[in-house]
Amino acid sequence: MTTTKQEAGAELAEIRLALVATRGENGALQAAFAHYAEARSECSSAKPGRGGDLGSFPHGRMQPPFEKIAFALGVGELSEIVETDSGLHLILRTA
């Protein structure tokens, strides 16, 4: 990892603002999220074609801070920046 936590947080804040700006456009939020995930995420879910999609997961599979926010979001909602032991995240709930 070559990005500091502070740099990653600043970049995620900018990305989140860009994503929020797409909310009113039909399907644009999910497409934009996939674009940013594939371009900037270090998670394996960011591989081309996955677009940051983690798929469905049960309680107990993810780190507690991530899981707490993911299960609290409504379908189509975008999280604030979430910090876990593995880094900083944005979560878009799609189902």
C-alpha positions as CSV (number, residue, x, y, z in Angstrom):
1,M,0.0,0.0,0.0
2,T,1.5,3.3,-1.0
3,T,-1.4,5.6,0.1
4,T,-1.5,6.9,3.7
5,K,-4.7,6.6,5.6
6,Q,-5.1,10.4,5.5
7,E,-4.6,10.4,1.7
8,A,-7.1,7.6,1.2
9,G,-9.6,9.3,3.4
10,A,-9.3,12.5,1.4
11,E,-9.7,10.6,-1.9
12,L,-12.6,8.6,-0.6
13,A,-14.3,11.8,0.5
14,E,-14.0,13.2,-3.1
15,I,-15.2,9.9,-4.6
16,R,-18.2,9.9,-2.2
17,L,-19.1,13.5,-3.3
18,A,-18.9,12.4,-7.0
19,L,-21.1,9.4,-6.2
20,V,-23.7,11.4,-4.3
21,A,-23.9,13.7,-7.3
22,T,-25.0,10.8,-9.5
23,R,-27.9,9.7,-7.3
24,G,-30.7,11.3,-9.3
25,E,-29.6,9.6,-12.5
26,N,-31.2,6.2,-13.3
27,G,-28.6,3.4,-12.6
28,A,-25.8,5.9,-12.5
29,L,-24.8,5.5,-8.9
30,Q,-24.1,1.7,-9.2
31,A,-22.2,2.2,-12.5
32,A,-20.1,5.1,-11.0
33,F,-19.4,3.0,-7.9
34,A,-18.2,0.1,-10.0
35,H,-16.0,2.4,-12.0
36,Y,-14.3,3.9,-8.9
37,A,-14.0,0.5,-7.3
38,E,-12.3,-1.0,-10.3
39,A,-10.0,2.1,-10.7
40,R,-9.0,2.7,-7.0
41,S,-9.9,-0.2,-4.7
42,E,-7.3,-2.6,-3.3
43,C,-10.0,-5.1,-2.5
44,S,-10.3,-8.3,-4.5
45,S,-13.9,-7.3,-5.3
46,A,-12.5,-4.5,-7.5
47,K,-11.4,-6.9,-10.2
48,P,-12.6,-6.0,-13.7
49,G,-16.2,-7.1,-14.0
50,R,-16.9,-7.2,-10.3
51,G,-17.1,-3.5,-9.7
52,G,-16.6,-3.7,-6.0
53,D,-19.5,-6.2,-5.6
54,L,-18.9,-8.4,-2.6
55,G,-22.1,-10.5,-3.2
56,S,-24.4,-11.5,-0.4
57,F,-22.9,-12.3,2.9
58,P,-24.3,-13.4,6.3
59,H,-23.8,-11.8,9.6
60,G,-20.4,-12.7,11.1
61,R,-18.4,-12.8,7.8
62,M,-17.2,-9.2,7.6
63,Q,-15.3,-7.1,10.1
64,P,-17.8,-5.7,12.7
65,P,-17.6,-2.0,11.7
66,F,-18.1,-2.9,8.1
67,E,-21.0,-5.3,8.8
68,K,-22.7,-2.9,11.2
69,I,-22.9,-0.2,8.5
70,A,-23.7,-2.6,5.6
71,F,-26.7,-4.2,7.3
72,A,-28.0,-0.7,8.5
73,L,-28.1,0.7,4.9
74,G,-31.2,0.5,2.8
75,V,-31.1,-0.8,-0.7
76,G,-29.5,1.9,-2.9
77,E,-27.9,3.7,0.0
78,L,-24.3,4.8,0.1
79,S,-22.4,4.8,3.3
80,E,-20.2,7.4,4.8
81,I,-16.5,6.4,5.0
82,V,-16.2,3.2,7.1
83,E,-12.9,2.3,8.9
84,T,-11.9,-1.2,9.6
85,D,-8.6,-3.0,10.4
86,S,-8.1,-3.5,6.6
87,G,-8.6,0.1,5.6
88,L,-11.2,2.7,4.6
89,H,-14.3,1.8,2.7
90,L,-17.4,3.1,1.0
91,I,-20.4,0.7,0.9
92,L,-23.2,0.8,-1.6
93,R,-26.0,-1.6,-0.7
94,T,-27.5,-3.0,-3.9
95,A,-29.8,-5.8,-2.5
